[in-house]
Amino acid sequence: MVLRKAGTAAAAAGVVTFGLLGLVTVGTFAASGTPQQSANRAALSPGTVPAAFQAPIQQWGALCPEISPPMLAAQLYQESGFDPKAQSGVGAQGMAQFMPDTWAAYGTDANGDGKKDVWDPLDAIASAATFDCALAKDVAKVPGDRQANLLAAYNAGPYAVTKYNGVPPYKETQGYVRNIQAMARSFSVPTAPVEVSGQSAGAIYFAQSKLGTPYLWGGEGLPSQNGRFDCSGLTQAAYASVGITLPRVANDQWYAGPHPSRDQLRPGDLVFWATDLNDPRSIHHVGIYVGGGYMINAPHTGAVIRYDKIDTREYIGATRVTSDGAQALPARNADGSVSAPSRPGSTTPTGPTGPTAATTPSAPVAPAALASPGGAATRPAAGPPAAAAPPAPTGPDPAGAGRPASKN
């Protein structure tokens, strides 16, 4: 991205001297409202789903009471990172990573073109919801959290959920249920003030200790890199210093927690920039908010880690990092593709398992019509006026892109 310098050194220093430690302490430990309510029935948070998929996920995510748009979005992100052309090494296909046998049973023609196409994102979204609701029907008599039971059936099969009268004692399945429900909060519009992270002060302290360090594309602060960072390398290391493991690239870090609005920002929040404010896949830069409209960031080649204003035209929003949100994020393969969750008894990630005589759920009736895709994400409200424009930097930070950064 094109970041503007943050004015004079005195102005930047003023951010620190003007009670930054107090601001961090108050922002971290003051009562900021009650805990966020359940994401089960929440709407999609703006900027979390590519605009072309937002309307269909919102509609199909209401197909049955056990699912929600944020939950469906979390599943699709876990399976493929919203990639309609994703294909796993074991044959799972499309955005929802269906195995061929399962697709044959639950594939849905959502766009009305007469074909059930696993590679078509509208068909894949509708089919994922249809499959979820079929599983929910199969385990409807099992006591407990109906959404958790559905997710457990998705991962381990309905028979396992029925056998154990709830989420079965499989590490993979318990992790899958926990991760999808945690990630759903990142896709949900907050319905209450977002709790402030207790680790935020420590993350800021780490980033402050790196002020003045030269930027390095792909830098992770390694001794072989002379302790230098790129944008997402700095934020990853800052949160690692307080025991939270973030993904390597900025547009994965975007999903590490809920998204406070501009007027709810608190020190320690990650702040992000994108070339397309309607598509989180275009996120290319991240910094750590410190208060007063400023962040600490590693901006670009030729610059040093420094304070910058956050209010520029490519600002897409912020993430309040949580431990469970960070833990829920999927891993990426060497080529940048998402590694889908593992199933019980398997060391190989797979898509939805194929139906069998014992576990085939009955498909529910799908909606008769699908709203046309669109629903562009709401642009975050503009913040305070930016400082006077200084010279532009040399270019974007490649490590912000949705792929592993090369290590120099």
N, C-alpha and C positions, 0 to 999 in steps of 0.2 A: 504494500500500500504506500501511498504518499503521505508521510507523516510530517507535520510541521514542527519545527523546533519550539520548545516551550518558553520562548522569550529569553530574558537575561538569566544569568546564573543566580542573580539575587532573587529574581521572582521564583525560580525553582526552589531555592533554598528557603524562601518564605513559606512554601508548602510544608516544609519540615518543621521550621521554627514556630509556625503559627499553630502550635498545639497538635502536631500530627500524632504524637504518642497518645495524647489525651483523646484525640478523635478516634484512633484505633481502639483504645481501651473502652471508650464509651460505646463505639459502634459494635464492639465485640461482646461486651458483657451487659449492656443496658437492655432492659426489657423492650423488645422490638415487636411485641405482639404474641399471640398464641401460636402454637405449632401449626404448620400448614395442614389443612384438612386433607382427607383422603382424595386421591386423584381419580378414583374409580369412575366418577361421572363428570369429570371436568372437561372443558373444551380444550382444543389445541392451543398452546401458547404461540403467539406470532413469531415467525422466523425459525421455528423448530423443524418444520416439514417443508420440503420444496413446494412452491406454490401450485405446481401442476398436480400434486398428489393431495393437497390439503382438503379440498372439498370431498373427494371420494373417501378419504380416511375418516373425515368427520361424519359422513353419512353411514358408511358401512360399519363404523365403530359403534353404532347404536343398534345394530342388528338384533341383539339380544341383551338382556339385563346384565349378564355376566361379563361383558366386555365394555370397553369405552374407547373413544378415539385415541386418547393418550396411550392406553395399553396396546392397542393395535399398532400404533406408530412405534412403540418400543419394540414390539416383536419384529416388525419389518426392519428396523434399524439393527437389531441384534442379528437378524438372519443375513442381511445383505448390505447394510448401510444405505438403503434406498436405491440400490443398483438394479435396474430391471433386467440387466444382462448377466447377472451373477450366476456362476455355475461352479459347483463344488467338485472335488475330486471323486466323490462317490455317486455323482449323478443328480444331486439336487439342483433345481433350476429356477431361475427367475427371482424377482424381488422377495417373494415369500419362501423361496428355497423348497419347493415341492418335489418329492420323489415322483417319478412317472405314475406309479400305481395309485398314489394318493390323489394326484391331479386328475386321473381318469375318473375317480369317484366324486371329487369335490370341485373340479374346475367349473368356473362360472363365467358366462358371457356377459360381462358388465357393460360393455360399450355398444352392445347391440349389433355387432358386425357379423353375427352368425358363426363366430368361431370362439372356442375356449382356448385362448392362447396364453400359455404359461409365461411367455416373454412380454406380454402386454401388461403394463403396470396397472391399468384399471381392472383387468381380469384377475391379476394376482392379488390386488388389495381385496376385492370382493370375495375371492376364493379363500383367502386367509380368514376373513371374518366368518364365512360360511362354515369352514372347517372348525373354527373355534366354537361356534354355537352348536354344532353337531356334538362336539365333545362335551360341552356344558350340559346338553340334554342327556347324554349317556351317564354322567355322574351327578345328575340333579338330586338323587336321593341320598347322596353321601353327605354326612353332617359337616359343619364347619364353613369356612370362607369359600363361597361358591366360585369366586374368581381364582383363588389359589388352587382349588381342586381342578378347575378347567386347565390352568397352566400346567399343573402336574400331569394331567392326562395328555396334554400336548407333548410333553417331554417324555413321559414313561408309558403312556397308553392308559386307556380307561380301566382296563382290568387291574392294573397295579393300584390305582386309586380306590377302586371298589374293594380290592383285597385288604388293603391297609386302612380302609375306612377314613381316608383322607390323604394328604400328601405323603407318599411313601418314603421310607427311610433311605433314600438313595442320595448320595452327595450331589450328583449332577442335577437331580430333579429339585431338591431343596434349594440349590444355588440358582437354578433357572427361575423358579417362582420368586425368590427374593430379588433377583436382579431385574426381572421384567417389572415387578411392582415398584422397585426403586427407580428404574429408568422412566417409568410412566410419569413420575413427578416432574422430570425434566421437560416432558412434553405438555404439561398441564399449565393452564392459566392459574396462577396462585389465587386461592380464594381467601387468603388471610396473609398478613405480613409474613415475609419469609424470615425464618430464624437466622440469626447471624452465626457464622462459623466460629467456634472457639479457637480454631487453629489459624485464623486469618492474621493475627498480630505476628505470629512466628514466621508466616510466609512473607509478610512485608519486611520483617527484620532481615531475612535472608536476602531479599531483593535489594534492600538498601545497602547491604554490605558489598554488593557488586557494582554500585554506581561508579561510572567512569571506566568500566571494563570494556575493551573494544569488542564490537560485534563480530561474530563468526557464523557464516551460513552453515547450518547443520551442527552448530556448537552445543554441547551438553555440559560444558564446564569441566571436561576431562583434563587430567594433567597433560596428555598428549596434545590438547587444544589450548594449552596455556590458560586454562580456566575460563575460556570465552564461551559465549552463548549466542544462539539466535532467539527469536521471540518465544517460541513454544518450549525451547530448551530451558529458558530462564524460568518460565512459569512451572514447568514440570519439576525442576530442581527446587524451587521455592516451596512447593507443597510436599515434595519428598522430604524436605528438612523437618516437616512436622508430621511425618508418618502417613501421608496420603499419596498414593501412586496415581498419577495422571497419565493418559496416553501421550504419545510423542508429538502429535500434530495438533494444530489449533482447532480445526473443525471437528475433531473428536473431543477435545477438552470442553467444547461448547456444551456437551451433554452431561457434564460431571455434576449436575445439580439443577435446582430450579432457577428461573430467570427473573430477577427483580427488575422493576421498571427503572427508568432513569432517575426518578425522584426518590427511589428506594435504595439507591446504591449505598454500599457501606465499604469501608476499607477492607481490602482482601478479596473483593469480588474480582473475577476475571472479566475483562472487557474486550470486545471483539469487533473486527472490521471485515466487511465482505464487499466484493465487487457487485454482487446482486443481493439487495436486501430482502428479496423474496426467496432466496435459495441458500440455506446454510452450508451447502456443499462448496460455495464460493468463498467461505471464510478464509482469510489469508494472514491475519495478524491478531495477536493477543497481547495484553498487558495486564498488570495488577493495579487495580484502583487503590489510591491512597487518600482520597478525599479532596474536597475543594475543586473538583473538575479535573484533577490530575491523575496520572498513572505513572508507574515505573515500567519501562519496557526496553527491549533490545530492538531498535527500530530498523536498521538496514546496514548494509555494507558501508564502511567508512565512518560510521557513527559509533558512539559508545552508549552503554546502558545509562539511561537518563530519565528525567521527568518530562512528560509531554501532556498537553491538554487532550482530553478525550473527545471533545465535541467537534468532530469533522464529519463530512457528508457520508462516509462509508461506515460509520458506526452502526452496527446491527443490534447490539444489546450486550447483556452481561449474564454471567453465571455465578451463583453462590455455591461454591464447591462444598460438597458433603462427602463424608467417607463412604456411605453406602452408594451414592450416585457415582463416585469414581470407580468403586469396585464393580459396579454393574456393567461398565462399558465393555464392549466386545474387543477382542484382540484382532490385530490385523496381520495378514500374511506378508511375506517378503515383497509381493507385488502390489501391496496396498489394499488388496481385497479383504473384506471382513471374514473372519473365521467363525462360522456358525457354531452355536452351542453343542456340546457333546450330549449324547443320550446315555442312559444307564447301560453298563456292560460294554461300552464302545470307547475306544481310544481315538476314534476318527469322528470329527464333527460331521453331522448329517442334517438334512432338512427334515420336515415332517415325515414320520415313519409311514410306510405303506400299510393299508388296512389289512386286517386278517379277519377270519371268521369270528374270532373271540373278541376283537377289539374295534371292529368297524362301527363308527358312530353313524347314526341316521342323520342325513342332511336336512337342515331346516329350510323353510321357504325363503328365498331371497327377495329383497325389495323389487318391485316391478320396474322401477326406473331409477336411474342414477343421475344425480346432478352433474352438470358439465364441470370438468375440472377448472380450477381457477382459485378464487379466494386469496388473492395476494395478501401476504403477511402485512400487518400494520406496521408502518415505519415508526421506530421509537421517537418519542417526543424530543424536540430539539432541546439541548441544554443551553447553558450560558454562552454568550458570544465568545468565539475563540480569540486567542491573542492575534496580534498583527502577523500577517503571513511572512515568514522568513523563507530563505531559499529551499527549494524542494530537494529531497534526498535523491540518491542515485537510482532507486527502484524498489520493487516490492520485496518482501521477505519470503523467499521460496519455501521456508520451513513451515509457513502457515498453511500451505496447501494440504489437501487431504491425501497425503501419501507420506511414507516414511522419508524423513530428511536424510540426504546423503551425509555420511560422516567424513569430514575433511581432516 
